[in-house]
Amino acid sequence: MNTENSRRCDHCNNTLQIEGYVFRGGEAYACSDKCRDHVCADKYNTTWDEEYDDDGDSYYTEWEDSDLCHSLLEK
Ligand SMILES: [Zn+2]
């Protein structure tokens, strides 16, 4: 495990390894729809619809281990 790269859900503190929600370019993360809504409400006092539309820095994404990614892409 590389803890330097770990991302944690701002609501439940779960480690995000594969996919999750990013807020405002990486200010905060959320691991699920429910946590996403909590982070919106608790941290930004908004809804996901507002976050997602406003500036484009909040989105759902998938992260891949860079080494794994390379080995998969290089056939
Ligand atoms: Zn969570």
N, CA, C, O and the ligand as a Tripos MOL2 file, in Angstrom:
@<TRIPOS>MOLECULE
protein
  301   299    76     0     0
PROTEIN
NO_CHARGES

@<TRIPOS>ATOM
      1 N           0.8360   -1.2180    0.0000 N.3       1 MET1
      2 CA          0.0000    0.0000    0.0000 C.3       1 MET1
      3 C           0.8620    1.2550    0.0000 C.2       1 MET1
      4 O           1.7770    1.3830    0.8140 O.2       1 MET1
      5 N           0.5870    2.1420   -0.8700 N.am      2 ASN2
      6 CA          1.2740    3.4260   -0.8940 C.3       2 ASN2
      7 C           0.3660    4.4680   -0.2490 C.2       2 ASN2
      8 O          -0.5860    4.9540   -0.8600 O.2       2 ASN2
      9 N           0.6870    4.7960    0.9960 N.am      3 THR3
     10 CA         -0.2090    5.7000    1.7180 C.3       3 THR3
     11 C          -0.1090    7.1350    1.2210 C.2       3 THR3
     12 O          -1.0160    7.9390    1.4370 O.2       3 THR3
     13 N           0.9890    7.4490    0.5590 N.am      4 GLU4
     14 CA          1.1370    8.8170    0.0660 C.3       4 GLU4
     15 C           0.0810    9.1580   -0.9680 C.2       4 GLU4
     16 O          -0.3390   10.3080   -1.1030 O.2       4 GLU4
     17 N          -0.3340    8.1360   -1.6900 N.am      5 ASN5
     18 CA         -1.3040    8.3840   -2.7420 C.3       5 ASN5
     19 C          -2.7390    8.1230   -2.3170 C.2       5 ASN5
     20 O          -3.6640    8.2320   -3.1220 O.2       5 ASN5
     21 N          -2.9190    7.7790   -1.0500 N.am      6 SER6
     22 CA         -4.2580    7.4070   -0.6540 C.3       6 SER6
     23 C          -5.1820    8.6140   -0.6010 C.2       6 SER6
     24 O          -4.7980    9.7060   -0.1810 O.2       6 SER6
     25 N          -6.3740    8.3840   -1.0280 N.am      7 ARG7
     26 CA         -7.4100    9.4130   -0.9680 C.3       7 ARG7
     27 C          -8.4660    8.9120    0.0000 C.2       7 ARG7
     28 O          -8.8300    7.7370   -0.0040 O.2       7 ARG7
     29 N          -8.9390    9.8050    0.8100 N.am      8 ARG8
     30 CA         -9.9180    9.3760    1.7990 C.3       8 ARG8
     31 C         -11.2210   10.1460    1.6570 C.2       8 ARG8
     32 O         -11.2500   11.3490    1.3980 O.2       8 ARG8
     33 N         -12.2820    9.3980    1.8380 N.am      9 CYS9
     34 CA        -13.6030   10.0020    1.8200 C.3       9 CYS9
     35 C         -13.7090   11.0200    2.9540 C.2       9 CYS9
     36 O         -13.3950   10.7060    4.1030 O.2       9 CYS9
     37 N         -14.1430   12.2170    2.6390 N.am     10 ASP10
     38 CA        -14.2470   13.2550    3.6530 C.3      10 ASP10
     39 C         -15.4110   13.0380    4.6130 C.2      10 ASP10
     40 O         -15.5210   13.7200    5.6320 O.2      10 ASP10
     41 N         -16.2610   12.1050    4.2890 N.am     11 HIS11
     42 CA        -17.3720   11.8520    5.2000 C.3      11 HIS11
     43 C         -17.1130   10.6550    6.1070 C.2      11 HIS11
     44 O         -17.2000   10.7840    7.3280 O.2      11 HIS11
     45 N         -16.7980    9.5010    5.5430 N.am     12 CYS12
     46 CA        -16.6620    8.2950    6.3700 C.3      12 CYS12
     47 C         -15.2120    7.8620    6.5320 C.2      12 CYS12
     48 O         -14.9270    6.9040    7.2510 O.2      12 CYS12
     49 N         -14.2920    8.5610    5.8680 N.am     13 ASN13
     50 CA        -12.8490    8.2880    6.0090 C.3      13 ASN13
     51 C         -12.4060    6.9760    5.3770 C.2      13 ASN13
     52 O         -11.3060    6.4960    5.6500 O.2      13 ASN13
     53 N         -13.2400    6.4050    4.5490 N.am     14 ASN14
     54 CA        -12.8160    5.2370    3.7770 C.3      14 ASN14
     55 C         -11.7150    5.6270    2.8000 C.2      14 ASN14
     56 O         -11.6900    6.7500    2.2970 O.2      14 ASN14
     57 N         -10.8170    4.7070    2.5390 N.am     15 THR15
     58 CA         -9.8060    4.9410    1.5140 C.3      15 THR15
     59 C         -10.4160    4.6910    0.1400 C.2      15 THR15
     60 O         -11.0770    3.6770   -0.0860 O.2      15 THR15
     61 N         -10.1860    5.6180   -0.7590 N.am     16 LEU16
     62 CA        -10.6740    5.4610   -2.1210 C.3      16 LEU16
     63 C          -9.5500    4.8730   -2.9630 C.2      16 LEU16
     64 O          -8.4780    5.4670   -3.0800 O.2      16 LEU16
     65 N          -9.7910    3.7300   -3.5370 N.am     17 GLN17
     66 CA         -8.7240    3.0690   -4.2890 C.3      17 GLN17
     67 C          -8.9970    3.0210   -5.7790 C.2      17 GLN17
     68 O          -8.0720    3.1390   -6.5830 O.2      17 GLN17
     69 N         -10.2170    2.8560   -6.1470 N.am     18 ILE18
     70 CA        -10.5170    2.6520   -7.5670 C.3      18 ILE18
     71 C         -11.3440    3.7900   -8.1380 C.2      18 ILE18
     72 O         -11.0280    4.3260   -9.2000 O.2      18 ILE18
     73 N         -12.3880    4.1500   -7.4410 N.am     19 GLU19
     74 CA        -13.2650    5.1720   -7.9810 C.3      19 GLU19
     75 C         -13.9010    5.9700   -6.8630 C.2      19 GLU19
     76 O         -13.9690    5.5260   -5.7160 O.2      19 GLU19
     77 N         -14.3650    7.1550   -7.2180 N.am     20 GLY20
     78 CA        -15.0040    7.9760   -6.2130 C.3      20 GLY20
     79 C         -15.2780    9.3670   -6.7470 C.2      20 GLY20
     80 O         -15.0190    9.6730   -7.9110 O.2      20 GLY20
     81 N         -15.8060   10.1940   -5.8730 N.am     21 TYR21
     82 CA        -16.1380   11.5540   -6.2440 C.3      21 TYR21
     83 C         -15.0350   12.5070   -5.8110 C.2      21 TYR21
     84 O         -14.5090   12.4140   -4.7020 O.2      21 TYR21
     85 N         -14.6960   13.4280   -6.7120 N.am     22 VAL22
     86 CA        -13.7110   14.4550   -6.4270 C.3      22 VAL22
     87 C         -14.4250   15.7900   -6.3230 C.2      22 VAL22
     88 O         -15.2640   16.1350   -7.1550 O.2      22 VAL22
     89 N         -14.0710   16.5390   -5.2740 N.am     23 PHE23
     90 CA        -14.6710   17.8610   -5.1030 C.3      23 PHE23
     91 C         -13.6540   18.9500   -5.3900 C.2      23 PHE23
     92 O         -12.5520   18.9500   -4.8430 O.2      23 PHE23
     93 N         -14.0310   19.8580   -6.2360 N.am     24 ARG24
     94 CA        -13.2770   21.0900   -6.4790 C.3      24 ARG24
     95 C         -11.7960   20.8180   -6.7260 C.2      24 ARG24
     96 O         -10.9260   21.4060   -6.0840 O.2      24 ARG24
     97 N         -11.5320   19.9310   -7.6520 N.am     25 GLY25
     98 CA        -10.1680   19.6470   -8.0840 C.3      25 GLY25
     99 C          -9.3330   18.9000   -7.0640 C.2      25 GLY25
    100 O          -8.1060   18.9180   -7.1560 O.2      25 GLY25
    101 N          -9.9580   18.2390   -6.0850 N.am     26 GLY26
    102 CA         -9.2160   17.4240   -5.1440 C.3      26 GLY26
    103 C          -9.2430   17.9500   -3.7160 C.2      26 GLY26
    104 O          -8.5400   17.4310   -2.8490 O.2      26 GLY26
    105 N         -10.0400   18.9660   -3.4690 N.am     27 GLU27
    106 CA        -10.1810   19.5160   -2.1200 C.3      27 GLU27
    107 C         -10.7590   18.4830   -1.1630 C.2      27 GLU27
    108 O         -10.3860   18.4180    0.0080 O.2      27 GLU27
    109 N         -11.6830   17.6740   -1.6900 N.am     28 ALA28
    110 CA        -12.3390   16.6680   -0.8590 C.3      28 ALA28
    111 C         -12.7220   15.4900   -1.7420 C.2      28 ALA28
    112 O         -12.7880   15.6030   -2.9660 O.2      28 ALA28
    113 N         -12.9690   14.3650   -1.0970 N.am     29 TYR29
    114 CA        -13.3600   13.1650   -1.8370 C.3      29 TYR29
    115 C         -14.5520   12.5130   -1.1540 C.2      29 TYR29
    116 O         -14.8150   12.7280    0.0290 O.2      29 TYR29
    117 N         -15.2650   11.7110   -1.9370 N.am     30 ALA30
    118 CA        -16.3670   10.9480   -1.3620 C.3      30 ALA30
    119 C         -16.4010    9.5850   -2.0250 C.2      30 ALA30
    120 O         -16.0960    9.4530   -3.2100 O.2      30 ALA30
    121 N         -16.7780    8.5550   -1.2430 N.am     31 CYS31
    122 CA        -16.6680    7.1900   -1.7340 C.3      31 CYS31
    123 C         -17.9740    6.6630   -2.3100 C.2      31 CYS31
    124 O         -17.9770    5.6450   -3.0030 O.2      31 CYS31
    125 N         -19.0750    7.3340   -2.0360 N.am     32 SER32
    126 CA        -20.3600    6.8070   -2.4820 C.3      32 SER32
    127 C         -21.3390    7.9510   -2.6830 C.2      32 SER32
    128 O         -21.0630    9.0990   -2.3360 O.2      32 SER32
    129 N         -22.4710    7.6160   -3.2410 N.am     33 ASP33
    130 CA        -23.4990    8.6390   -3.4500 C.3      33 ASP33
    131 C         -23.9010    9.2870   -2.1370 C.2      33 ASP33
    132 O         -24.0580   10.5050   -2.0560 O.2      33 ASP33
    133 N         -24.0650    8.4630   -1.1120 N.am     34 LYS34
    134 CA        -24.5020    9.0040    0.1790 C.3      34 LYS34
    135 C         -23.4460    9.9290    0.7710 C.2      34 LYS34
    136 O         -23.7640   11.0190    1.2470 O.2      34 LYS34
    137 N         -22.1840    9.4900    0.7390 N.am     35 CYS35
    138 CA        -21.1070   10.3280    1.2740 C.3      35 CYS35
    139 C         -20.9570   11.6020    0.4450 C.2      35 CYS35
    140 O         -20.7110   12.6820    0.9840 O.2      35 CYS35
    141 N         -21.1050   11.4640   -0.8320 N.am     36 ARG36
    142 CA        -21.0510   12.6160   -1.7220 C.3      36 ARG36
    143 C         -22.0690   13.6780   -1.2770 C.2      36 ARG36
    144 O         -21.7530   14.8640   -1.1790 O.2      36 ARG36
    145 N         -23.2720   13.2240   -1.0170 N.am     37 ASP37
    146 CA        -24.3110   14.1660   -0.6080 C.3      37 ASP37
    147 C         -23.9950   14.7730    0.7560 C.2      37 ASP37
    148 O         -24.2800   15.9450    1.0020 O.2      37 ASP37
    149 N         -23.4030   13.9640    1.6460 N.am     38 HIS38
    150 CA        -23.0190   14.4830    2.9600 C.3      38 HIS38
    151 C         -21.9160   15.5190    2.8340 C.2      38 HIS38
    152 O         -21.9630   16.5640    3.4840 O.2      38 HIS38
    153 N         -20.9270   15.2360    2.0030 N.am     39 VAL39
    154 CA        -19.8290   16.1820    1.8340 C.3      39 VAL39
    155 C         -20.3520   17.4860    1.2400 C.2      39 VAL39
    156 O         -19.9720   18.5730    1.6750 O.2      39 VAL39
    157 N         -21.2060   17.3710    0.2660 N.am     40 CYS40
    158 CA        -21.8310   18.5750   -0.3160 C.3      40 CYS40
    159 C         -22.4990   19.4070    0.7640 C.2      40 CYS40
    160 O         -22.2770   20.6130    0.8710 O.2      40 CYS40
    161 N         -23.3170   18.7420    1.5580 N.am     41 ALA41
    162 CA        -24.1160   19.4580    2.5490 C.3      41 ALA41
    163 C         -23.2540   19.9770    3.7030 C.2      41 ALA41
    164 O         -23.4030   21.1190    4.1390 O.2      41 ALA41
    165 N         -22.3420   19.1130    4.1950 N.am     42 ASP42
    166 CA        -21.5740   19.4580    5.3980 C.3      42 ASP42
    167 C         -20.4310   20.4200    5.0950 C.2      42 ASP42
    168 O         -20.1680   21.3390    5.8700 O.2      42 ASP42
    169 N         -19.7580   20.2120    3.9780 N.am     43 LYS43
    170 CA        -18.5420   20.9690    3.7050 C.3      43 LYS43
    171 C         -18.8160   22.2160    2.8720 C.2      43 LYS43
    172 O         -18.2220   23.2720    3.0920 O.2      43 LYS43
    173 N         -19.7190   22.0750    1.9210 N.am     44 TYR44
    174 CA        -19.9270   23.1840    0.9820 C.3      44 TYR44
    175 C         -21.3190   23.7990    1.0530 C.2      44 TYR44
    176 O         -21.5840   24.8430    0.4570 O.2      44 TYR44
    177 N         -22.2040   23.1330    1.7930 N.am     45 ASN45
    178 CA        -23.5650   23.6410    1.8950 C.3      45 ASN45
    179 C         -24.2350   23.7580    0.5340 C.2      45 ASN45
    180 O         -24.9550   24.7170    0.2540 O.2      45 ASN45
    181 N         -23.9810   22.7620   -0.3010 N.am     46 THR46
    182 CA        -24.5970   22.7180   -1.6200 C.3      46 THR46
    183 C         -25.1570   21.3290   -1.8580 C.2      46 THR46
    184 O         -25.1380   20.4780   -0.9680 O.2      46 THR46
    185 N         -25.6520   21.1080   -3.0570 N.am     47 THR47
    186 CA        -26.0080   19.7620   -3.4880 C.3      47 THR47
    187 C         -25.0420   19.3420   -4.5870 C.2      47 THR47
    188 O         -24.3350   20.1690   -5.1630 O.2      47 THR47
    189 N         -25.0260   18.0450   -4.8650 N.am     48 TRP48
    190 CA        -24.1170   17.5620   -5.9080 C.3      48 TRP48
    191 C         -24.4550   18.1980   -7.2580 C.2      48 TRP48
    192 O         -23.5580   18.5230   -8.0360 O.2      48 TRP48
    193 N         -25.7150   18.3690   -7.5260 N.am     49 ASP49
    194 CA        -26.1070   19.0020   -8.7930 C.3      49 ASP49
    195 C         -25.4600   20.3710   -8.9510 C.2      49 ASP49
    196 O         -25.0130   20.7380  -10.0380 O.2      49 ASP49
    197 N         -25.4160   21.1170   -7.8620 N.am     50 GLU50
    198 CA        -24.7920   22.4440   -7.9230 C.3      50 GLU50
    199 C         -23.2830   22.3260   -8.0920 C.2      50 GLU50
    200 O         -22.6840   23.0360   -8.9000 O.2      50 GLU50
    201 N         -22.6720   21.4240   -7.3240 N.am     51 GLU51
    202 CA        -21.2280   21.2360   -7.4210 C.3      51 GLU51
    203 C         -20.8220   20.8020   -8.8290 C.2      51 GLU51
    204 O         -19.8790   21.3280   -9.4210 O.2      51 GLU51
    205 N         -21.5500   19.8500   -9.3260 N.am     52 TYR52
    206 CA        -21.1920   19.2390  -10.5960 C.3      52 TYR52
    207 C         -21.3230   20.2310  -11.7480 C.2      52 TYR52
    208 O         -20.5340   20.1870  -12.6920 O.2      52 TYR52
    209 N         -22.2950   21.1110  -11.6840 N.am     53 ASP53
    210 CA        -22.5460   22.0270  -12.7870 C.3      53 ASP53
    211 C         -21.6930   23.2850  -12.7180 C.2      53 ASP53
    212 O         -21.3310   23.8480  -13.7520 O.2      53 ASP53
    213 N         -21.3740   23.7240  -11.5210 N.am     54 ASP54
    214 CA        -20.8370   25.0690  -11.3530 C.3      54 ASP54
    215 C         -19.5330   25.3240  -12.1010 C.2      54 ASP54
    216 O         -19.4690   26.1990  -12.9640 O.2      54 ASP54
    217 N         -18.4960   24.5610  -11.7710 N.am     55 ASP55
    218 CA        -17.1830   24.9180  -12.3230 C.3      55 ASP55
    219 C         -16.4610   23.7470  -12.9790 C.2      55 ASP55
    220 O         -15.3730   23.9220  -13.5280 O.2      55 ASP55
    221 N         -17.0460   22.5720  -12.9290 N.am     56 GLY56
    222 CA        -16.4350   21.4270  -13.5890 C.3      56 GLY56
    223 C         -15.2780   20.8090  -12.8230 C.2      56 GLY56
    224 O         -14.6510   19.8750  -13.3220 O.2      56 GLY56
    225 N         -14.9750   21.2990  -11.6260 N.am     57 ASP57
    226 CA        -13.8740   20.7460  -10.8390 C.3      57 ASP57
    227 C         -14.3350   19.6550   -9.8890 C.2      57 ASP57
    228 O         -13.5300   19.0810   -9.1560 O.2      57 ASP57
    229 N         -15.6100   19.3750   -9.9020 N.am     58 SER58
    230 CA        -16.1510   18.2970   -9.0890 C.3      58 SER58
    231 C         -16.7310   17.2470  -10.0250 C.2      58 SER58
    232 O         -17.5420   17.5540  -10.8990 O.2      58 SER58
    233 N         -16.3110   16.0280   -9.8340 N.am     59 TYR59
    234 CA        -16.7070   14.9970  -10.7880 C.3      59 TYR59
    235 C         -16.5170   13.6150  -10.1910 C.2      59 TYR59
    236 O         -15.8990   13.4530   -9.1390 O.2      59 TYR59
    237 N         -17.0520   12.6330  -10.8750 N.am     60 TYR60
    238 CA        -16.8520   11.2340  -10.5020 C.3      60 TYR60
    239 C         -15.7510   10.6730  -11.3860 C.2      60 TYR60
    240 O         -15.7240   10.9330  -12.5890 O.2      60 TYR60
    241 N         -14.8500    9.9100  -10.8010 N.am     61 THR61
    242 CA        -13.7360    9.4220  -11.6050 C.3      61 THR61
    243 C         -13.2700    8.0510  -11.1510 C.2      61 THR61
    244 O         -13.6400    7.5760  -10.0770 O.2      61 THR61
    245 N         -12.4620    7.4340  -11.9730 N.am     62 GLU62
    246 CA        -11.8160    6.1720  -11.6250 C.3      62 GLU62
    247 C         -10.3150    6.3840  -11.6580 C.2      62 GLU62
    248 O          -9.7820    6.9400  -12.6170 O.2      62 GLU62
    249 N          -9.6370    5.9420  -10.6150 N.am     63 TRP63
    250 CA         -8.1760    6.0180  -10.5850 C.3      63 TRP63
    251 C          -7.6150    4.6390  -10.8710 C.2      63 TRP63
    252 O          -8.1820    3.6240  -10.4680 O.2      63 TRP63
    253 N          -6.5150    4.6200  -11.5570 N.am     64 GLU64
    254 CA         -5.8650    3.3420  -11.8040 C.3      64 GLU64
    255 C          -4.4400    3.4130  -11.3070 C.2      64 GLU64
    256 O          -3.7660    4.4350  -11.4360 O.2      64 GLU64
    257 N          -4.0000    2.3220  -10.7420 N.am     65 ASP65
    258 CA         -2.5990    2.2310  -10.3840 C.3      65 ASP65
    259 C          -1.7630    2.4460  -11.6410 C.2      65 ASP65
    260 O          -1.9930    1.7880  -12.6560 O.2      65 ASP65
    261 N          -0.8000    3.3580  -11.5840 N.am     66 SER66
    262 CA         -0.0880    3.7400  -12.8000 C.3      66 SER66
    263 C           0.6700    2.5690  -13.4160 C.2      66 SER66
    264 O           0.7050    2.4330  -14.6390 O.2      66 SER66
    265 N           1.2740    1.7260  -12.5880 N.am     67 ASP67
    266 CA          2.0000    0.5810  -13.1160 C.3      67 ASP67
    267 C           1.0370   -0.4230  -13.7580 C.2      67 ASP67
    268 O           1.2820   -0.9290  -14.8530 O.2      67 ASP67
    269 N          -0.0200   -0.6870  -13.0770 N.am     68 LEU68
    270 CA         -1.0260   -1.5940  -13.6070 C.3      68 LEU68
    271 C          -1.5830   -1.0300  -14.9080 C.2      68 LEU68
    272 O          -1.8030   -1.7600  -15.8750 O.2      68 LEU68
    273 N          -1.8020    0.2570  -14.9150 N.am     69 CYS69
    274 CA         -2.3460    0.9250  -16.0920 C.3      69 CYS69
    275 C          -1.4180    0.7170  -17.2870 C.2      69 CYS69
    276 O          -1.8700    0.3920  -18.3850 O.2      69 CYS69
    277 N          -0.1130    0.9070  -17.0620 N.am     70 HIS70
    278 CA          0.8390    0.7550  -18.1600 C.3      70 HIS70
    279 C           0.8600   -0.6760  -18.6890 C.2      70 HIS70
    280 O           0.8700   -0.9010  -19.8990 O.2      70 HIS70
    281 N           0.8670   -1.6330  -17.7750 N.am     71 SER71
    282 CA          0.9680   -3.0140  -18.2080 C.3      71 SER71
    283 C          -0.2720   -3.4300  -18.9800 C.2      71 SER71
    284 O          -0.2160   -4.2990  -19.8500 O.2      71 SER71
    285 N          -1.3910   -2.7990  -18.6510 N.am     72 LEU72
    286 CA         -2.6130   -3.1360  -19.3530 C.3      72 LEU72
    287 C          -2.6640   -2.4850  -20.7290 C.2      72 LEU72
    288 O          -3.1880   -3.0550  -21.6860 O.2      72 LEU72
    289 N          -2.1070   -1.2760  -20.8060 N.am     73 LEU73
    290 CA         -2.2050   -0.5290  -22.0500 C.3      73 LEU73
    291 C          -1.1530   -0.9680  -23.0720 C.2      73 LEU73
    292 O          -1.3910   -0.9300  -24.2790 O.2      73 LEU73
    293 N           0.0010   -1.3810  -22.5750 N.am     74 GLU74
    294 CA          1.0710   -1.7710  -23.4910 C.3      74 GLU74
    295 C           0.9350   -3.2420  -23.8550 C.2      74 GLU74
    296 O           1.3140   -4.1270  -23.0880 O.2      74 GLU74
    297 N           0.4080   -3.4750  -24.9920 N.am     75 LYS75
    298 CA          0.1910   -4.8610  -25.3970 C.3      75 LYS75
    299 C           1.3990   -5.3900  -26.1640 C.2      75 LYS75
    300 O           1.4020   -6.5450  -26.5890 O.2      75 LYS75
    301 ZN        -17.5540    7.6530    2.3370 Zn       76 ZN76
@<TRIPOS>BOND
     1     1     2 1
     2     2     3 1
     3     3     4 2
     4     3     5 am
     5     5     6 1
     6     6     7 1
     7     7     8 2
     8     7     9 am
     9     9    10 1
    10    10    11 1
    11    11    12 2
    12    11    13 am
    13    13    14 1
    14    14    15 1
    15    15    16 2
    16    15    17 am
    17    17    18 1
    18    18    19 1
    19    19    20 2
    20    19    21 am
    21    21    22 1
    22    22    23 1
    23    23    24 2
    24    23    25 am
    25    25    26 1
    26    26    27 1
    27    27    28 2
    28    27    29 am
    29    29    30 1
    30    30    31 1
    31    31    32 2
    32    31    33 am
    33    33    34 1
    34    34    35 1
    35    35    36 2
    36    35    37 am
    37    37    38 1
    38    38    39 1
    39    39    40 2
    40    39    41 am
    41    41    42 1
    42    42    43 1
    43    43    44 2
    44    43    45 am
    45    45    46 1
    46    46    47 1
    47    47    48 2
    48    47    49 am
    49    49    50 1
    50    50    51 1
    51    51    52 2
    52    51    53 am
    53    53    54 1
    54    54    55 1
    55    55    56 2
    56    55    57 am
    57    57    58 1
    58    58    59 1
    59    59    60 2
    60    59    61 am
    61    61    62 1
    62    62    63 1
    63    63    64 2
    64    63    65 am
    65    65    66 1
    66    66    67 1
    67    67    68 2
    68    67    69 am
    69    69    70 1
    70    70    71 1
    71    71    72 2
    72    71    73 am
    73    73    74 1
    74    74    75 1
    75    75    76 2
    76    75    77 am
    77    77    78 1
    78    78    79 1
    79    79    80 2
    80    79    81 am
    81    81    82 1
    82    82    83 1
    83    83    84 2
    84    83    85 am
    85    85    86 1
    86    86    87 1
    87    87    88 2
    88    87    89 am
    89    89    90 1
    90    90    91 1
    91    91    92 2
    92    91    93 am
    93    93    94 1
    94    94    95 1
    95    95    96 2
    96    95    97 am
    97    97    98 1
    98    98    99 1
    99    99   100 2
   100    99   101 am
   101   101   102 1
   102   102   103 1
   103   103   104 2
   104   103   105 am
   105   105   106 1
   106   106   107 1
   107   107   108 2
   108   107   109 am
   109   109   110 1
   110   110   111 1
   111   111   112 2
   112   111   113 am
   113   113   114 1
   114   114   115 1
   115   115   116 2
   116   115   117 am
   117   117   118 1
   118   118   119 1
   119   119   120 2
   120   119   121 am
   121   121   122 1
   122   122   123 1
   123   123   124 2
   124   123   125 am
   125   125   126 1
   126   126   127 1
   127   127   128 2
   128   127   129 am
   129   129   130 1
   130   130   131 1
   131   131   132 2
   132   131   133 am
   133   133   134 1
   134   134   135 1
   135   135   136 2
   136   135   137 am
   137   137   138 1
   138   138   139 1
   139   139   140 2
   140   139   141 am
   141   141   142 1
   142   142   143 1
   143   143   144 2
   144   143   145 am
   145   145   146 1
   146   146   147 1
   147   147   148 2
   148   147   149 am
   149   149   150 1
   150   150   151 1
   151   151   152 2
   152   151   153 am
   153   153   154 1
   154   154   155 1
   155   155   156 2
   156   155   157 am
   157   157   158 1
   158   158   159 1
   159   159   160 2
   160   159   161 am
   161   161   162 1
   162   162   163 1
   163   163   164 2
   164   163   165 am
   165   165   166 1
   166   166   167 1
   167   167   168 2
   168   167   169 am
   169   169   170 1
   170   170   171 1
   171   171   172 2
   172   171   173 am
   173   173   174 1
   174   174   175 1
   175   175   176 2
   176   175   177 am
   177   177   178 1
   178   178   179 1
   179   179   180 2
   180   179   181 am
   181   181   182 1
   182   182   183 1
   183   183   184 2
   184   183   185 am
   185   185   186 1
   186   186   187 1
   187   187   188 2
   188   187   189 am
   189   189   190 1
   190   190   191 1
   191   191   192 2
   192   191   193 am
   193   193   194 1
   194   194   195 1
   195   195   196 2
   196   195   197 am
   197   197   198 1
   198   198   199 1
   199   199   200 2
   200   199   201 am
   201   201   202 1
   202   202   203 1
   203   203   204 2
   204   203   205 am
   205   205   206 1
   206   206   207 1
   207   207   208 2
   208   207   209 am
   209   209   210 1
   210   210   211 1
   211   211   212 2
   212   211   213 am
   213   213   214 1
   214   214   215 1
   215   215   216 2
   216   215   217 am
   217   217   218 1
   218   218   219 1
   219   219   220 2
   220   219   221 am
   221   221   222 1
   222   222   223 1
   223   223   224 2
   224   223   225 am
   225   225   226 1
   226   226   227 1
   227   227   228 2
   228   227   229 am
   229   229   230 1
   230   230   231 1
   231   231   232 2
   232   231   233 am
   233   233   234 1
   234   234   235 1
   235   235   236 2
   236   235   237 am
   237   237   238 1
   238   238   239 1
   239   239   240 2
   240   239   241 am
   241   241   242 1
   242   242   243 1
   243   243   244 2
   244   243   245 am
   245   245   246 1
   246   246   247 1
   247   247   248 2
   248   247   249 am
   249   249   250 1
   250   250   251 1
   251   251   252 2
   252   251   253 am
   253   253   254 1
   254   254   255 1
   255   255   256 2
   256   255   257 am
   257   257   258 1
   258   258   259 1
   259   259   260 2
   260   259   261 am
   261   261   262 1
   262   262   263 1
   263   263   264 2
   264   263   265 am
   265   265   266 1
   266   266   267 1
   267   267   268 2
   268   267   269 am
   269   269   270 1
   270   270   271 1
   271   271   272 2
   272   271   273 am
   273   273   274 1
   274   274   275 1
   275   275   276 2
   276   275   277 am
   277   277   278 1
   278   278   279 1
   279   279   280 2
   280   279   281 am
   281   281   282 1
   282   282   283 1
   283   283   284 2
   284   283   285 am
   285   285   286 1
   286   286   287 1
   287   287   288 2
   288   287   289 am
   289   289   290 1
   290   290   291 1
   291   291   292 2
   292   291   293 am
   293   293   294 1
   294   294   295 1
   295   295   296 2
   296   295   297 am
   297   297   298 1
   298   298   299 1
   299   299   300 2
@<TRIPOS>SUBSTRUCTURE
     1 MET1         2 RESIDUE 1 A MET
     2 ASN2         6 RESIDUE 1 A ASN
     3 THR3        10 RESIDUE 1 A THR
     4 GLU4        14 RESIDUE 1 A GLU
     5 ASN5        18 RESIDUE 1 A ASN
     6 SER6        22 RESIDUE 1 A SER
     7 ARG7        26 RESIDUE 1 A ARG
     8 ARG8        30 RESIDUE 1 A ARG
     9 CYS9        34 RESIDUE 1 A CYS
    10 ASP10       38 RESIDUE 1 A ASP
    11 HIS11       42 RESIDUE 1 A HIS
    12 CYS12       46 RESIDUE 1 A CYS
    13 ASN13       50 RESIDUE 1 A ASN
    14 ASN14       54 RESIDUE 1 A ASN
    15 THR15       58 RESIDUE 1 A THR
    16 LEU16       62 RESIDUE 1 A LEU
    17 GLN17       66 RESIDUE 1 A GLN
    18 ILE18       70 RESIDUE 1 A ILE
    19 GLU19       74 RESIDUE 1 A GLU
    20 GLY20       78 RESIDUE 1 A GLY
    21 TYR21       82 RESIDUE 1 A TYR
    22 VAL22       86 RESIDUE 1 A VAL
    23 PHE23       90 RESIDUE 1 A PHE
    24 ARG24       94 RESIDUE 1 A ARG
    25 GLY25       98 RESIDUE 1 A GLY
    26 GLY26      102 RESIDUE 1 A GLY
    27 GLU27      106 RESIDUE 1 A GLU
    28 ALA28      110 RESIDUE 1 A ALA
    29 TYR29      114 RESIDUE 1 A TYR
    30 ALA30      118 RESIDUE 1 A ALA
    31 CYS31      122 RESIDUE 1 A CYS
    32 SER32      126 RESIDUE 1 A SER
    33 ASP33      130 RESIDUE 1 A ASP
    34 LYS34      134 RESIDUE 1 A LYS
    35 CYS35      138 RESIDUE 1 A CYS
    36 ARG36      142 RESIDUE 1 A ARG
    37 ASP37      146 RESIDUE 1 A ASP
    38 HIS38      150 RESIDUE 1 A HIS
    39 VAL39      154 RESIDUE 1 A VAL
    40 CYS40      158 RESIDUE 1 A CYS
    41 ALA41      162 RESIDUE 1 A ALA
    42 ASP42      166 RESIDUE 1 A ASP
    43 LYS43      170 RESIDUE 1 A LYS
    44 TYR44      174 RESIDUE 1 A TYR
    45 ASN45      178 RESIDUE 1 A ASN
    46 THR46      182 RESIDUE 1 A THR
    47 THR47      186 RESIDUE 1 A THR
    48 TRP48      190 RESIDUE 1 A TRP
    49 ASP49      194 RESIDUE 1 A ASP
    50 GLU50      198 RESIDUE 1 A GLU
    51 GLU51      202 RESIDUE 1 A GLU
    52 TYR52      206 RESIDUE 1 A TYR
    53 ASP53      210 RESIDUE 1 A ASP
    54 ASP54      214 RESIDUE 1 A ASP
    55 ASP55      218 RESIDUE 1 A ASP
    56 GLY56      222 RESIDUE 1 A GLY
    57 ASP57      226 RESIDUE 1 A ASP
    58 SER58      230 RESIDUE 1 A SER
    59 TYR59      234 RESIDUE 1 A TYR
    60 TYR60      238 RESIDUE 1 A TYR
    61 THR61      242 RESIDUE 1 A THR
    62 GLU62      246 RESIDUE 1 A GLU
    63 TRP63      250 RESIDUE 1 A TRP
    64 GLU64      254 RESIDUE 1 A GLU
    65 ASP65      258 RESIDUE 1 A ASP
    66 SER66      262 RESIDUE 1 A SER
    67 ASP67      266 RESIDUE 1 A ASP
    68 LEU68      270 RESIDUE 1 A LEU
    69 CYS69      274 RESIDUE 1 A CYS
    70 HIS70      278 RESIDUE 1 A HIS
    71 SER71      282 RESIDUE 1 A SER
    72 LEU72      286 RESIDUE 1 A LEU
    73 LEU73      290 RESIDUE 1 A LEU
    74 GLU74      294 RESIDUE 1 A GLU
    75 LYS75      298 RESIDUE 1 A LYS
    76 ZN76       301 GROUP 0 **** ****
